[in-house]
Amino acid sequence: PGLGSLLIEGIYEKDILIIQGAVLVIGVTFALSNLIVDVLYMLIDPRIRL
């Protein structure tokens, strides 16, 4: 029950669409979380510029 389980099942079943979708969701989540952390860090420490 989760995205990792879905990805593993897609790999076992050789379901390319499931694999692509899961990797896309993981990548977008990772990128957005990094962006949010950078913006919060900039707000906390005004010496930091993006």
PyMOL Python script that loads the backbone (N, CA, C, O; Angstrom):
from pymol import cmd

cmd.read_pdbstr("""\
ATOM      1  N   PRO A   1       0.828  -1.198   0.000  1.00  0.00           N
ATOM      2  CA  PRO A   1       0.000   0.000   0.000  1.00  0.00           C
ATOM      3  C   PRO A   1       0.871   1.261   0.000  1.00  0.00           C
ATOM      4  O   PRO A   1       1.173   1.823   1.053  1.00  0.00           O
ATOM      5  N   GLY A   2       1.252   1.676  -1.158  1.00  0.00           N
ATOM      6  CA  GLY A   2       2.059   2.879  -1.267  1.00  0.00           C
ATOM      7  C   GLY A   2       2.675   2.989  -2.640  1.00  0.00           C
ATOM      8  O   GLY A   2       2.550   2.094  -3.476  1.00  0.00           O
ATOM      9  N   LEU A   3       3.340   4.097  -2.853  1.00  0.00           N
ATOM     10  CA  LEU A   3       3.927   4.347  -4.163  1.00  0.00           C
ATOM     11  C   LEU A   3       5.095   3.411  -4.441  1.00  0.00           C
ATOM     12  O   LEU A   3       5.277   2.969  -5.575  1.00  0.00           O
ATOM     13  N   GLY A   4       5.882   3.105  -3.426  1.00  0.00           N
ATOM     14  CA  GLY A   4       6.995   2.178  -3.607  1.00  0.00           C
ATOM     15  C   GLY A   4       6.521   0.786  -3.981  1.00  0.00           C
ATOM     16  O   GLY A   4       7.096   0.139  -4.856  1.00  0.00           O
ATOM     17  N   SER A   5       5.475   0.329  -3.319  1.00  0.00           N
ATOM     18  CA  SER A   5       4.907  -0.985  -3.643  1.00  0.00           C
ATOM     19  C   SER A   5       4.365  -1.008  -5.063  1.00  0.00           C
ATOM     20  O   SER A   5       4.532  -1.990  -5.787  1.00  0.00           O
ATOM     21  N   LEU A   6       3.714   0.080  -5.454  1.00  0.00           N
ATOM     22  CA  LEU A   6       3.192   0.176  -6.816  1.00  0.00           C
ATOM     23  C   LEU A   6       4.323   0.136  -7.832  1.00  0.00           C
ATOM     24  O   LEU A   6       4.211  -0.522  -8.867  1.00  0.00           O
ATOM     25  N   LEU A   7       5.410   0.837  -7.538  1.00  0.00           N
ATOM     26  CA  LEU A   7       6.556   0.856  -8.446  1.00  0.00           C
ATOM     27  C   LEU A   7       7.178  -0.535  -8.565  1.00  0.00           C
ATOM     28  O   LEU A   7       7.477  -0.985  -9.670  1.00  0.00           O
ATOM     29  N   ILE A   8       7.371  -1.206  -7.456  1.00  0.00           N
ATOM     30  CA  ILE A   8       7.945  -2.555  -7.478  1.00  0.00           C
ATOM     31  C   ILE A   8       7.036  -3.515  -8.242  1.00  0.00           C
ATOM     32  O   ILE A   8       7.510  -4.334  -9.030  1.00  0.00           O
ATOM     33  N   GLU A   9       5.741  -3.411  -8.006  1.00  0.00           N
ATOM     34  CA  GLU A   9       4.797  -4.279  -8.722  1.00  0.00           C
ATOM     35  C   GLU A   9       4.826  -3.984 -10.222  1.00  0.00           C
ATOM     36  O   GLU A   9       4.765  -4.903 -11.038  1.00  0.00           O
ATOM     37  N   GLY A  10       4.919  -2.716 -10.581  1.00  0.00           N
ATOM     38  CA  GLY A  10       5.016  -2.349 -11.992  1.00  0.00           C
ATOM     39  C   GLY A  10       6.272  -2.894 -12.637  1.00  0.00           C
ATOM     40  O   GLY A  10       6.253  -3.296 -13.800  1.00  0.00           O
ATOM     41  N   ILE A  11       7.368  -2.909 -11.887  1.00  0.00           N
ATOM     42  CA  ILE A  11       8.620  -3.470 -12.409  1.00  0.00           C
ATOM     43  C   ILE A  11       8.476  -4.973 -12.623  1.00  0.00           C
ATOM     44  O   ILE A  11       8.887  -5.502 -13.656  1.00  0.00           O
ATOM     45  N   TYR A  12       7.891  -5.657 -11.643  1.00  0.00           N
ATOM     46  CA  TYR A  12       7.704  -7.106 -11.786  1.00  0.00           C
ATOM     47  C   TYR A  12       6.795  -7.442 -12.961  1.00  0.00           C
ATOM     48  O   TYR A  12       7.030  -8.414 -13.680  1.00  0.00           O
ATOM     49  N   GLU A  13       5.754  -6.633 -13.154  1.00  0.00           N
ATOM     50  CA  GLU A  13       4.791  -6.887 -14.228  1.00  0.00           C
ATOM     51  C   GLU A  13       5.238  -6.298 -15.564  1.00  0.00           C
ATOM     52  O   GLU A  13       4.579  -6.501 -16.584  1.00  0.00           O
ATOM     53  N   LYS A  14       6.358  -5.568 -15.562  1.00  0.00           N
ATOM     54  CA  LYS A  14       6.873  -4.895 -16.768  1.00  0.00           C
ATOM     55  C   LYS A  14       5.838  -3.930 -17.354  1.00  0.00           C
ATOM     56  O   LYS A  14       5.648  -3.856 -18.568  1.00  0.00           O
ATOM     57  N   ASP A  15       5.176  -3.192 -16.455  1.00  0.00           N
ATOM     58  CA  ASP A  15       4.161  -2.211 -16.849  1.00  0.00           C
ATOM     59  C   ASP A  15       4.825  -0.834 -16.927  1.00  0.00           C
ATOM     60  O   ASP A  15       5.010  -0.154 -15.917  1.00  0.00           O
ATOM     61  N   ILE A  16       5.176  -0.448 -18.146  1.00  0.00           N
ATOM     62  CA  ILE A  16       5.955   0.769 -18.356  1.00  0.00           C
ATOM     63  C   ILE A  16       5.197   2.013 -17.899  1.00  0.00           C
ATOM     64  O   ILE A  16       5.800   2.920 -17.325  1.00  0.00           O
ATOM     65  N   LEU A  17       3.893   2.072 -18.143  1.00  0.00           N
ATOM     66  CA  LEU A  17       3.130   3.259 -17.754  1.00  0.00           C
ATOM     67  C   LEU A  17       3.117   3.452 -16.241  1.00  0.00           C
ATOM     68  O   LEU A  17       3.234   4.579 -15.759  1.00  0.00           O
ATOM     69  N   ILE A  18       2.977   2.373 -15.497  1.00  0.00           N
ATOM     70  CA  ILE A  18       3.005   2.459 -14.033  1.00  0.00           C
ATOM     71  C   ILE A  18       4.383   2.917 -13.568  1.00  0.00           C
ATOM     72  O   ILE A  18       4.487   3.761 -12.677  1.00  0.00           O
ATOM     73  N   ILE A  19       5.432   2.372 -14.159  1.00  0.00           N
ATOM     74  CA  ILE A  19       6.797   2.745 -13.787  1.00  0.00           C
ATOM     75  C   ILE A  19       7.035   4.222 -14.087  1.00  0.00           C
ATOM     76  O   ILE A  19       7.555   4.952 -13.243  1.00  0.00           O
ATOM     77  N   GLN A  20       6.657   4.666 -15.288  1.00  0.00           N
ATOM     78  CA  GLN A  20       6.848   6.068 -15.659  1.00  0.00           C
ATOM     79  C   GLN A  20       6.059   6.994 -14.743  1.00  0.00           C
ATOM     80  O   GLN A  20       6.576   8.021 -14.303  1.00  0.00           O
ATOM     81  N   GLY A  21       4.832   6.642 -14.458  1.00  0.00           N
ATOM     82  CA  GLY A  21       4.000   7.473 -13.587  1.00  0.00           C
ATOM     83  C   GLY A  21       4.559   7.576 -12.185  1.00  0.00           C
ATOM     84  O   GLY A  21       4.601   8.661 -11.606  1.00  0.00           O
ATOM     85  N   ALA A  22       4.990   6.450 -11.636  1.00  0.00           N
ATOM     86  CA  ALA A  22       5.533   6.451 -10.283  1.00  0.00           C
ATOM     87  C   ALA A  22       6.830   7.245 -10.215  1.00  0.00           C
ATOM     88  O   ALA A  22       7.039   8.011  -9.275  1.00  0.00           O
ATOM     89  N   VAL A  23       7.703   7.071 -11.203  1.00  0.00           N
ATOM     90  CA  VAL A  23       8.968   7.812 -11.222  1.00  0.00           C
ATOM     91  C   VAL A  23       8.697   9.303 -11.390  1.00  0.00           C
ATOM     92  O   VAL A  23       9.377  10.125 -10.776  1.00  0.00           O
ATOM     93  N   LEU A  24       7.718   9.662 -12.210  1.00  0.00           N
ATOM     94  CA  LEU A  24       7.362  11.064 -12.395  1.00  0.00           C
ATOM     95  C   LEU A  24       6.861  11.674 -11.092  1.00  0.00           C
ATOM     96  O   LEU A  24       7.275  12.772 -10.720  1.00  0.00           O
ATOM     97  N   VAL A  25       5.976  10.972 -10.400  1.00  0.00           N
ATOM     98  CA  VAL A  25       5.444  11.476  -9.135  1.00  0.00           C
ATOM     99  C   VAL A  25       6.556  11.624  -8.104  1.00  0.00           C
ATOM    100  O   VAL A  25       6.609  12.629  -7.394  1.00  0.00           O
ATOM    101  N   ILE A  26       7.439  10.641  -8.012  1.00  0.00           N
ATOM    102  CA  ILE A  26       8.553  10.717  -7.062  1.00  0.00           C
ATOM    103  C   ILE A  26       9.469  11.881  -7.412  1.00  0.00           C
ATOM    104  O   ILE A  26       9.889  12.623  -6.524  1.00  0.00           O
ATOM    105  N   GLY A  27       9.784  12.052  -8.691  1.00  0.00           N
ATOM    106  CA  GLY A  27      10.666  13.139  -9.114  1.00  0.00           C
ATOM    107  C   GLY A  27      10.073  14.508  -8.852  1.00  0.00           C
ATOM    108  O   GLY A  27      10.764  15.399  -8.357  1.00  0.00           O
ATOM    109  N   VAL A  28       8.794  14.690  -9.181  1.00  0.00           N
ATOM    110  CA  VAL A  28       8.139  15.982  -8.954  1.00  0.00           C
ATOM    111  C   VAL A  28       8.049  16.275  -7.463  1.00  0.00           C
ATOM    112  O   VAL A  28       8.268  17.410  -7.040  1.00  0.00           O
ATOM    113  N   THR A  29       7.730  15.270  -6.667  1.00  0.00           N
ATOM    114  CA  THR A  29       7.670  15.456  -5.217  1.00  0.00           C
ATOM    115  C   THR A  29       9.026  15.861  -4.664  1.00  0.00           C
ATOM    116  O   THR A  29       9.114  16.754  -3.822  1.00  0.00           O
ATOM    117  N   PHE A  30      10.080  15.211  -5.131  1.00  0.00           N
ATOM    118  CA  PHE A  30      11.436  15.532  -4.682  1.00  0.00           C
ATOM    119  C   PHE A  30      11.808  16.959  -5.068  1.00  0.00           C
ATOM    120  O   PHE A  30      12.348  17.702  -4.247  1.00  0.00           O
ATOM    121  N   ALA A  31      11.525  17.347  -6.306  1.00  0.00           N
ATOM    122  CA  ALA A  31      11.872  18.687  -6.778  1.00  0.00           C
ATOM    123  C   ALA A  31      11.089  19.758  -6.020  1.00  0.00           C
ATOM    124  O   ALA A  31      11.659  20.772  -5.617  1.00  0.00           O
ATOM    125  N   LEU A  32       9.802  19.544  -5.825  1.00  0.00           N
ATOM    126  CA  LEU A  32       8.994  20.524  -5.103  1.00  0.00           C
ATOM    127  C   LEU A  32       9.411  20.639  -3.643  1.00  0.00           C
ATOM    128  O   LEU A  32       9.433  21.739  -3.091  1.00  0.00           O
ATOM    129  N   SER A  33       9.740  19.523  -3.018  1.00  0.00           N
ATOM    130  CA  SER A  33      10.174  19.591  -1.621  1.00  0.00           C
ATOM    131  C   SER A  33      11.494  20.341  -1.501  1.00  0.00           C
ATOM    132  O   SER A  33      11.686  21.097  -0.548  1.00  0.00           O
ATOM    133  N   ASN A  34      12.409  20.148  -2.451  1.00  0.00           N
ATOM    134  CA  ASN A  34      13.658  20.906  -2.433  1.00  0.00           C
ATOM    135  C   ASN A  34      13.408  22.393  -2.640  1.00  0.00           C
ATOM    136  O   ASN A  34      14.044  23.219  -1.986  1.00  0.00           O
ATOM    137  N   LEU A  35      12.500  22.747  -3.531  1.00  0.00           N
ATOM    138  CA  LEU A  35      12.167  24.149  -3.767  1.00  0.00           C
ATOM    139  C   LEU A  35      11.569  24.782  -2.519  1.00  0.00           C
ATOM    140  O   LEU A  35      11.926  25.903  -2.158  1.00  0.00           O
ATOM    141  N   ILE A  36      10.664  24.072  -1.861  1.00  0.00           N
ATOM    142  CA  ILE A  36      10.040  24.590  -0.646  1.00  0.00           C
ATOM    143  C   ILE A  36      11.078  24.798   0.447  1.00  0.00           C
ATOM    144  O   ILE A  36      11.052  25.816   1.138  1.00  0.00           O
ATOM    145  N   VAL A  37      11.985  23.853   0.610  1.00  0.00           N
ATOM    146  CA  VAL A  37      13.041  23.990   1.618  1.00  0.00           C
ATOM    147  C   VAL A  37      13.929  25.187   1.303  1.00  0.00           C
ATOM    148  O   VAL A  37      14.300  25.932   2.210  1.00  0.00           O
ATOM    149  N   ASP A  38      14.278  25.385   0.032  1.00  0.00           N
ATOM    150  CA  ASP A  38      15.107  26.530  -0.348  1.00  0.00           C
ATOM    151  C   ASP A  38      14.410  27.851  -0.045  1.00  0.00           C
ATOM    152  O   ASP A  38      15.036  28.777   0.468  1.00  0.00           O
ATOM    153  N   VAL A  39      13.133  27.945  -0.355  1.00  0.00           N
ATOM    154  CA  VAL A  39      12.393  29.179  -0.094  1.00  0.00           C
ATOM    155  C   VAL A  39      12.282  29.426   1.404  1.00  0.00           C
ATOM    156  O   VAL A  39      12.459  30.556   1.859  1.00  0.00           O
ATOM    157  N   LEU A  40      11.993  28.388   2.172  1.00  0.00           N
ATOM    158  CA  LEU A  40      11.910  28.555   3.624  1.00  0.00           C
ATOM    159  C   LEU A  40      13.253  28.962   4.209  1.00  0.00           C
ATOM    160  O   LEU A  40      13.309  29.792   5.117  1.00  0.00           O
ATOM    161  N   TYR A  41      14.326  28.389   3.701  1.00  0.00           N
ATOM    162  CA  TYR A  41      15.661  28.745   4.176  1.00  0.00           C
ATOM    163  C   TYR A  41      15.965  30.203   3.858  1.00  0.00           C
ATOM    164  O   TYR A  41      16.593  30.897   4.657  1.00  0.00           O
ATOM    165  N   MET A  42      15.523  30.668   2.693  1.00  0.00           N
ATOM    166  CA  MET A  42      15.728  32.060   2.319  1.00  0.00           C
ATOM    167  C   MET A  42      14.933  32.980   3.251  1.00  0.00           C
ATOM    168  O   MET A  42      15.412  34.055   3.611  1.00  0.00           O
ATOM    169  N   LEU A  43      13.734  32.572   3.640  1.00  0.00           N
ATOM    170  CA  LEU A  43      12.926  33.392   4.540  1.00  0.00           C
ATOM    171  C   LEU A  43      13.507  33.421   5.949  1.00  0.00           C
ATOM    172  O   LEU A  43      13.416  34.436   6.640  1.00  0.00           O
ATOM    173  N   ILE A  44      14.096  32.322   6.372  1.00  0.00           N
ATOM    174  CA  ILE A  44      14.675  32.254   7.713  1.00  0.00           C
ATOM    175  C   ILE A  44      15.968  33.050   7.791  1.00  0.00           C
ATOM    176  O   ILE A  44      16.198  33.760   8.769  1.00  0.00           O
ATOM    177  N   ASP A  45      16.807  32.942   6.782  1.00  0.00           N
ATOM    178  CA  ASP A  45      18.109  33.620   6.766  1.00  0.00           C
ATOM    179  C   ASP A  45      18.144  34.590   5.584  1.00  0.00           C
ATOM    180  O   ASP A  45      18.345  34.169   4.445  1.00  0.00           O
ATOM    181  N   PRO A  46      17.950  35.885   5.847  1.00  0.00           N
ATOM    182  CA  PRO A  46      17.865  36.856   4.750  1.00  0.00           C
ATOM    183  C   PRO A  46      19.168  37.023   3.959  1.00  0.00           C
ATOM    184  O   PRO A  46      19.147  37.619   2.882  1.00  0.00           O
ATOM    185  N   ARG A  47      20.278  36.524   4.452  1.00  0.00           N
ATOM    186  CA  ARG A  47      21.539  36.632   3.705  1.00  0.00           C
ATOM    187  C   ARG A  47      21.552  35.718   2.489  1.00  0.00           C
ATOM    188  O   ARG A  47      22.339  35.925   1.566  1.00  0.00           O
ATOM    189  N   ILE A  48      20.688  34.711   2.479  1.00  0.00           N
ATOM    190  CA  ILE A  48      20.628  33.751   1.377  1.00  0.00           C
ATOM    191  C   ILE A  48      19.769  34.330   0.259  1.00  0.00           C
ATOM    192  O   ILE A  48      18.684  34.857   0.505  1.00  0.00           O
ATOM    193  N   ARG A  49      20.268  34.228  -0.976  1.00  0.00           N
ATOM    194  CA  ARG A  49      19.504  34.675  -2.140  1.00  0.00           C
ATOM    195  C   ARG A  49      19.380  33.511  -3.111  1.00  0.00           C
ATOM    196  O   ARG A  49      20.307  32.718  -3.277  1.00  0.00           O
ATOM    197  N   LEU A  50      18.227  33.425  -3.746  1.00  0.00           N
ATOM    198  CA  LEU A  50      18.011  32.374  -4.743  1.00  0.00           C
ATOM    199  C   LEU A  50      18.432  32.841  -6.104  1.00  0.00           C
ATOM    200  O   LEU A  50      18.324  32.092  -7.074  1.00  0.00           O
TER     201      LEU A  50
END
""", "prot")
cmd.dss("prot")
cmd.show_as("cartoon", "prot")
cmd.util.cbc("prot")
cmd.orient("prot")
